[in-house]
Amino acid sequence: MTLVRFQNIMSNEIAKRAFISRPPEPPASILIGDPQKTVYIGTTKMFHVPFAWTYANLTNPHIAIVGITGSGKSYFIKTFLIRAYYVWGTSAVIIDWAAEYKPWVKQSGGTI
């Protein structure tokens, strides 16, 4: 059984090959949707395609935010909650062991 097979290829043949191809994307109506019903998240890092969180399109509307220290998780959560409040009038329960969100919640008019 051969796992690796070498090929004799000329450099002009390599130049014709597509090494990175853009994956198919959903239609714009799914990525963004009606601004009155969606929360704009941002753009994708690789292709800069805008996308939004649309509650109506989700079967199970949960979000997990993960990242290394300093990557912007807290900033994202605060921004998302403010946008969700303006779009849907939603509220949130924040479990915050380090009291990092306390000043922000007070400033936003929330209850501690």
Secondary structure, DSSP 8 states (H G I E B T S, - for coil): --S-------HHHHHTS-SS-------HHHHT--TTTEEEEEE-TTT--EEEEEGGG-SS--------TTSSHHHHHHHHHHHHHHHH--------TT-SSHHHHHHTT---
